[in-house]
């Protein structure tokens, strides 16, 4: 997912907006310096209501989403922005706010976050929502719709540091036992799980696979990752066998890898729901909150345990920085230390000398 804080955020994939490109606004005599096709936008915005270029929040949200689409950011990223920022606008509207950008205050942001907390949203959700708001208002400042960002005056919600889980061998056995290859659905699920476990790919990368991306002879898979960045990952023999078995059931012309029993493309949410169903049937849903992403962490940790260099894991896994992997390394070292301590008896020597 695209970074939602300090990276220059703005309009992208999501549902098509009725707002025209004229709504971008800005000084026609000043060239806006941005990467990509957005440089072509130079006409003034009718939503501007003052010399500072502020305007209606709903129109600004439409433009912000359009900016993301122009920048070719992930459709899932844009949909997240659209959903969460839409909730913020509805909250303001219920409280009688004018929905003018220049009238949003730090108190409005604090009240909204408190509403989410009172509704039982997790600290991680509050932190992500805060980041989305911060990114949106940063965009307004950079586009001269606002002179300052009211979100910056609000402290970022704290998220407790909870140790991330990994799949144990018994978890994997339990899952695969529910994926019999003698039927279409079981063969499909087995191929999905083994691909996740042996490649470290993200859910959106798995869901977006096309048949042409599979290199059977070279045992490689071409993956389209975050930010439309393509990379190649190894096609493990076990995953290859499972994929071949699944494809023997296919009698259709769809270019995508994953189809339903009715031979219709599953799409991102179809794949996600299918995987979650198996986790629930395996009795793991409560234990493993981030049910799908745990495969990615498990793959990374297993690769590190087997001596693969941190940089290699980063490249194959498609991480932009090693910071996340370093966190996995710390968790790995903590687990190894606990395992070693189980064999350690601090009283043994003293007991032996006392005999």
N, C-alpha and C positions, 0 to 999 in steps of 0.2 A: 504494500500500500504506500501511496505517496506520503511523504512526511507532511504533517498537517500543522506544523508550528511555524518555524522561521523560514521555511521554503516559501517562495513567493506564491501565495495561494490565489486563485481566481476562478472564473466560470468554465465548466467542462461537461463530461458525459452524464447523463441523467435524462429525464424526460424532456422532450423538446419544449422549448419555451416560446410563447407568442411574442415576446419582446424582440424587437429588431436589433440589428447591429448598431443602429443609431443610438441606442440607449447607453453605449459605453461612455460617451462624453469625453471631456478633456479639452484642452486648449488646441484649437486647430493650427495655431502658429507654432506649437511646440511638438517636436517629434518624440513619441513615446518609445523608449528603448526597451524592448522585450524580445525574448527568443521566440522564433517561430512566426507563423502566419499572422499573429495578432498585430504585427507592425502595420498591416494594411488598414487598421481601424484608425480613422482620423476625424470622423465627423462628430459634432457636438451632441451631447445627450439631452433629450427633452426632459429627463427626470431631474436635471439639475435645478435647484430652487434658489440658489444663492451663488455669490461669486466664489464661494469655497467649494462648490460642486457637490454638496450633499443632496440627498434625495430620499425617496421612498424605499424602505427596506425590502419590500417585496420585489421591486424592480432591480434593486442592487443584488438581491440573491439570485435572480434570473441571470444577471450579467456575470456574477461570480461563478455560477455553474457553467455558463458558456465559456468562460475563460479556461476552466479545466478541460472542457471538450476540445477547445482549440489547441491546448497544450498536450493533447493526447494522453491525458491521465486516465487511470483505470475507471471504467464505468462503475465499478463497485465503490471506489473512492468517492465519486461524484454523487452516487446515490446516498451514501452515508452522510455527506454534507447536506444534501437536499432534505433528507429525513430529519436529521438532528437540528439543523438550523430552522427548519419549518416548525418544529416543536417550540423553539425559542420565540419565533414570531407569533405563534398562537398564544403562548403564555403572555406576551406583551399585550396582545389584542384583548385578551380576557381582562386584563388589568386596566383597560382603557387608555393604553398608550397610543400616541399619534402615529407610531411606526415611521417616524422620521429619524434618520441615522444620527443627526446632530443632537437629538434629544435622548439618546440612550445613555444612561449613567452607570457607574460601577454598581450602584445599588440595584439596578434592574438585573444585572448579571448575577449578583449575589442572591437575590430573591429567586431567580430561575434555578440556580444550582441547589438552593435549599428546597425548592419544590421537588426536584428530582430525588434528593436525598430522602425527603419525607415519603416519597412513593416507593421507597425501598430499592432504588438503583444502587448498584455496587460502586465502591470507590473508583474502580477502574473505569466505569462508565462516566462518572463525574469528571474524572481527569481527561478522558477522551473528548467529552463534550466541551469542556473548558478549552482544550486545544483547538477544536473546530471553531469556536467563537473567536479565539485569539487570531487564528489564521484569517478568518473572514474580515475582521476589523483591521488587521494589518493590511489586507488587500485594499480596503477602502482608503486607508491613509496613503498608500503608495500610489493610488490612482487619483489622489487629491479630492476624494469625496468627503473626507474628514481631515481635520488638522491633528487629531490625537486619537489614541485607542483607549476607550474606557475600560476594556477588559484587562489591560496591563496593571490597573490599580487594584485588581482583585488577586489574592494569592491563589496559586494553582492548588486544587484539591490534592491532598496527600493520599497515596495508595500504599497500603501495607505491603511490605516485601514478603510475599509468600513464595515458598520454594516451588518451582515448577516441577511437574511430575514427568516421569518417563515410563514407557511401556516395559513391563517385565515379561520374561518368556511365557509365563502362564497366561498373561493377558493376550498375547499373540496367539497362543494355542486355542484359547477360548473363542477368539474371534474367527479364526480360520475354520474351526470346527462347525461354525454356523454358515460356512460358505461352500457347500458341496458342489463339486464341478460337474456332477451328473445332471444338473439343470441349469437353464439359462441364467436365472437370477443369481444363483450361487456362484456360477462361474464368473459372472460380471463382477460381483462383489469381491471375490477372491483376487481377481486381477487388479481391482482398484486398491485393495489393501496392500498387496505385495508391491505395487508400484510406489505407493506412498512410503512404505517401509524401506525400500531398497534404493530410492532415488533422492529422497528428501525434498521432493517438489511440493509446492504449496497447493492448497485445494483449488484455487482458481486456475493454476497451471494444469492440474490433473483434469479438471472439468473442461478445459479448452483444447484438449488434445485432438488432433486430426489424424486419420489413418496415414496420411502422407508423412507425418512427423516420426513414424516408427521406422528405424533402419534395422531390419532384421539381420542382415549379414554383418554389418558393422557393430551390431548390438549397442546402438545409440538411440537416444530420443531427443528430438529438437523441441525445446520448451520456450514458450513466450512468457517471460516473467514480468515483474513490476516495471512500470514505465515503458512497456513495449520493448524490453530488452531481451533479445534472444540468447539462449545458451544451449549447450548440449550436455546431456547427462548420460551416464552408463545405463544400458538396458540389461539388468541382471538376468542370469539364466532362469532362475525360478520365476521371476516376473514374466519373462518371455514365454515360458511354458504356460503360465496361467492366462496370459493374454491370447496366445494361440488357441487355447481351449475355448475361451469365451467367443472368439471370432468365428469358430466353427459353427456357432449357433446363428450367426448373422446371415440374413437373407434380404439385404436391403442395399440401397445405393447411397446412404447418408455418408458424407465425408467425415463426420465426427466419430470419435471412438465409442462414446457411451450413448446407448439408446435404451428405451424402455422395453418392456415385454411386448408392447404394441408396435415396436420398431419406430418410435418417434424420438428425436433428440432429447436428452435429459436436461441439458443446460446446467448452469452452476447450482441452482437451488435443488434441482432434482438429484444431482450427485450428492450434495450436502445432506439432504434428508435421508437418502438411502444409507449413507454411512452412519448417520446418527441412529437410524433404526437398529442397525446391527450392534452398535455400542449399547443401546438400551436392552436388547435381547441378551447380550452377553453379561448384563448386570454391571456394566462399567460406567454408565452415564453419570452416576453420582460421584464416583471416584475420580473421574477424568473430565474436568469441566471443559477444557478446550479440546474436545474429543478428537478433532482431526489434526490440529496443529501439533499434537503430541507425537505424531509419527515423524514429523520433521525434526523435532528435538531429539527423538530416540535415534533417528538415522545419524544425526550429527555427533551425538555422544558415542555411538557404536563405532563410527569412523575414527574418532579421536582415540578411543580405547585401542583400536587396532593399529595405531601408529600413523594414521594419515595426518599430514601437516595441517596446521590451522588455516594456512593460506589456501591449500588445496580444497579443504572443506568449504571455505568461503566462496571460492570460485564455482565449484560444482553446485553448491546450494543456492547460489545467487544472492548472497548477503552483500550489501553495499559496504559494510564495515565489519570489523571483527568484534565489535563491542558486544553484540548479542552472543556470539560464540564464546567470548571470554566468560560471560555469565554461565554458560553451560559447562565450561571447564571448571569453574569454581564449584558448581553443583556436583560435578563428577568427582572432583578431589574430595569434597565433603563426604560423598557416599563411600569412596574408597577408604577414607580415614576411619569412618564408622565401621566398615567391614573389618579393617585391620585391628581396630580396638576390640572387636568381639573376641579376638584370639589372644588378647593381652590380659594377663592377670596381675594387677599391681601388688597383690599380697603374696604371690607365689614364693618369691625368694625369701621373704621374711619368714614365711611359714616353714620353708625347708630348713633354714638355719636354726629355727627354734626347736626342731625335733632332736 
